[in-house]
Structure formats: structure tokens, C-alpha cells
């Protein structure tokens, strides 16, 4: 799987790239795992825009993903590798021995026909197997990590990302996150072995505005191109940055300003993330 380029039949096609879909083996076929989500387009229940530059985008169905991996000690086999319009990684359809079918995030190296399982105890350390953090050896690469016991995975779910188990401290396990942050997570939380697949996604070139619109992203206008009534950066003669630090339309500092408030989980963070972590 690599980056696919195209002949420049149009100006935007010259730079258009995409991830090769040769790894996809089937289309979505399990109707019980597909649902229609309403498109809010950045609006709240009153119809007011609370998240700018959003729109409905292309029509799509949501695939119900098994983030909890709580089907313990039941062997499963990967039936298909599929595309998911709601995320940047591939998903794998797993058929379990009791006939149940569930979608999981496809780890790197997991292929059709591979056997996987989830357990609260120790399993083989191979991509796709899920177990509690306290049972995974130190140094193992993991993804799909829970923050709260039984809630389902919240960390390390994006294409190409992974965390590494660095050590144990009582009931906690220390992890090095993709952002280079070092933090503690309860050892009773579930995690999946391996790194998330489709790591080439980061190298895609969008190339044209229409493709962003299909993805639900509306155009953005520079603040310096607006009038002073509309944005703090607006106004002035010619192109000027007004000499002030970048701010939002409502005057709050941006581009580097810290936004994290004091949280109870601050004590679980060993080392803060670096400003420019290496991918």
C-alpha cells in the first residue's frame, strides 16, 4: 500500500494524490453494523453555528466500531478489510466463533484470515490481540487504549499512530504517546497490540477545494482580509498584519497559546508533549 498519483488531466489533478486501495478486500455488507448519523454541520440544537467551517459533506453511513473489545476469550477471524468514510484508517470485519461480527480498527500487519482474540488475561503479543495493559510486556507497541475502565478506547486511534509501554508504577502503566507525552494509565484498561494501519494517509495531497467540501470542510477566510468589525486583524491599507499576535475572531490568543485548564488528570501526566513532536 502506497501513495497513488494521477495524470494531470486538469490543473488540480496534477497534484492530486490518494492512498492506494489495493488492501481493501470488500465493501460494507453487514447492515446491522451500519447506521445513518444526522449531519449537524457545526450547528447546535438551536441551529446556531458553534463550530465554524463545517458542512454536511458527502452522504455516508457510520460503521459501528468495537472500541471496548470486551468479547473475551472468543477466537475470531478477520473476514474483510474495508474503507471507513468516518476515519482515516482501515477497519477490519471480525467474525467470531459464536457467529457474532464486529468491526475493529485495522492494525498494521493484520490481514484477511488472521486469527485474533481479546482477553482479560495474557495473550500472544501479535497485532490485533487485545488485553489489559498490565498484562502486556514492557516495550510493546499498542493502540486503541482506554482511559476509563470499560468505557472503550479513547486514545491512539488515528491512522499510523501508536503508543509504547514504558514501565509500570503500582496499579498504573506508563505510556509514551504519539505526541511524545508520557502519561500514566490504569493497568486494568484495555489496549490492542500493534500500530494503527494506513500510515501513508498523512502524505495525501488534497489538491482541490471540491475534495475538502466532500469531506465536510467549508472555506476559511483570512482575518486580515476582513473589515475591523468582523475580525481583530481586519482593516488597514494594503496587506498588513497590524502588528499584534494572532487571535481568534473573538480576541483570544491563538497559534501557540495554551488552552488546557487544570484537570484532575494532570497528576497522571509525567512529561508534557513537545511543541513539534517527530512523526
N, C-alpha and C positions, 0 to 999 in steps of 0.2 A: 504494500500500500504506500503510495507516494502522492506527490502533487501533480495534478493533471493540468496541462496548458492547452490553449486553443489557438487556431489560426486567426490572425487579425482581420476577420471579415468585416468588422466595424471598428470605429475608434475605441470604444470601450472594451471590445472583445480582445484587443491587443494585450491588455494587462490582466484579463480575467483568468483566475485560477480556481481550482477546486480540489478536494481530496478525492482520489480515485475510489470508486465504489465497488471495486472488484472483490472486496471482502464481504459484501452484503450477499447473503445467500437466499433471502426470501423477503416478501412483503408481509405486512401485518395481516394475520389471518385469525387470531383468537379474539372474537368480538367481545367477549366478556372482559378483556383487558384494555378495551378502547372506550374512551368517554369523550364527550364534547364539552369543552370548557368555554364559558362565556368570555368574550373579548371586552375587557374594561377600557382599553385604550388610554390608560393613565388617569381615568376618572374615578371618583369615589361614589358612594351611594347617593349623593346629592347631584351627581352629574357634573361636578366641578373638576377641572384638571388639577391633580395633585402631583403627578409625575409627568413632566413635560417631554415632548419629543417622542411620544408613543402613539401607535395606532394599531388597528386590528391585525394588519398584515394578511398573508395568505391563509386560506382556510386549512385547518389541521386538526387532527384528533390526538388527544393526550393518551400516552401509554402508561398504564399503572405499573410503577416500578416497585419491586420488593426491596425497600431500603432497610427493613428490620431484619431480614434473613433469619427468621425465627422458626423455620421448618427444620427442627433439629433432628439429626441422625437419620434422615431420609435421603438416600442417594438420588442424585439427579443427573441427567444427561443434557448437554447443550444440543438443542434441536436446530435452531437457526440463529444467524447473526443479522440484525435488522437496523434500519435507519430510524432515528427518532427526531422528529421536527422540533421538539421542545428542548433538546440538549445537543451539545457539540460532540458527544462521544457516541459510540455504537451501543446497542443493547442486545443482550442475548436472551433467547427464549429457552427456559429450562423446563424439561419435562421430568417430574419426579416419579419414583417407583409406584406411588399410590395413584398416579394419573393426574395429579394437580400440575398446572402450568403457571409459571411466573416469569416475569421479566426481571433481569438484573443488569447492572452496568457491566459492559464487557471489559474485563481486564486485558492488558497486553499479553498476548500469547495464548489466549483461550480461543479454541476453535470448535467447530461443529463436531460432535461425537465425544468430546471430552467429558469425563465424569467429575462432578463437583458435589460438595455437601456442606452443611452448616452444623455446628455442634457447640455446646457449652463447654465441652472438654477439648482435649488435644486432637488435632487432625494433621494430616500431611501438609507440609508447607508448600503449596503449589497454587498458582493463580486460580482464583475463583472460590477457593475454600474460605469459609467464614467461621470465626471463633472469637472467644473473648480475648481482649488484649493481654490479659495476664497469662494466657496460655501460648502466646506467640513468641518465638525466640527473639532475643535482642538482636538488632541489626536488620530485621526483616522489613521489607518494603510493603506498606499497606495503603488501602484507600477505603472509602465508604465507611467512615468512622462515626460512631455515636458520640454525642456529648452527654446525653442523659440516658440512663439505663432503660432500655425498652422503647425509647421514643422513635428510634430509626436514625439512620445515618444523616448527619448534617455537614460533615467535614470531608474535604478531598473527594469531590465528585466530578470535577471538570476534566475534559479530555487532556491526557498527557500528564496529569498531576499524580503525586504520590507523597506519602509521609514515611518517615523511618522511625522505628522504635529504638530509642537511645538508652533506656535503662528503666529500672523500677525503683519506686520510693514508697514503701508500705503498700497501701491499697491503690496507689496511683502508678501510672506508667508515663514516662516522659517521651514526648514525640517531637521530632523536628518536622515542622510543617513546610509546605511548598513555599511559603513566604519567608522562610528562614527563621520564623518564630519558634522558640522552644516552649512547650507548654505541657502541663500535666492533665491527664485524662484518667478517669476511673478505670481500673483494670477489669471491672465487670461489664464494661461497654463492648459491643461487638465491632469487629472490623473485618475487612476482606483482604486476603493476601494478594499482592501484586500492585502494579500501577495501572491507572485507567488508560484504556487504549485510545486509538485515533490521535496520537500525539502530533501528527502533522497539521492538525487543524489550525494551529497558531500561525502557520505560514500562508494561509489563504489570503488572496488579494480580492477585495470586494469589487473594485474596478468601476462600478457604475451605481448611480443613485437608485435606480429601479430595484436593484437587488437588496438594498437596505430597506426600501419600502416593503418588499415582500417579507422581510424579517420583522416588520412592525416598528421600524425606526423612522421617525419623521425628520425633516431637515432642521438643522440648527442655524441660528443667525448670530453672528458675532456681536457682542455688546458694543464694540466700538463703531459698528455700522448703524446703531440705533440713535434715537434722539435722547437728550438728557432725561426726559420724562419717563422713558422706558427702561433705561439702564444707567447705572453709575458711570460706565465707560463711554456713554454716548456724548455726542456733541463735539464741538471744536472744528477748526478749519483744517481740511485735509486729513491725512492719516496721522492720528496722534493717539498715544496710549494714556494720555492725561497724567502720567507720572505717578499713578497710585498702584498699590499692589492689587493683583487680580481679585475681584469679588463677584459674588452672585448678583442676580438682578435685585436682590433684597439687601445688599450691602454686606453680606457675611464673607469673611476671607475664604478663599479657595486656593487650589493648587499648592498643597503643602501644609495648610492649616490643620491642626489636629482636631478631630471631631469626637473622639472617643471620650465618654464620660466615665466617672468612677463606677466600677461594677464589682459585684461580689466575687466575680471570677478573676479579677486582677491578681489575686494571690496565687492562681494556678499558672500564670504566665511567668516562666523562668527568665527568658530573654525576649525582648521585643523584636519585631521583624525589622529588617534593614530597609532603607528607603528604596534601594534598587536591587532587589534580590536577583541572583542569576537564575535564569530559566533552565 
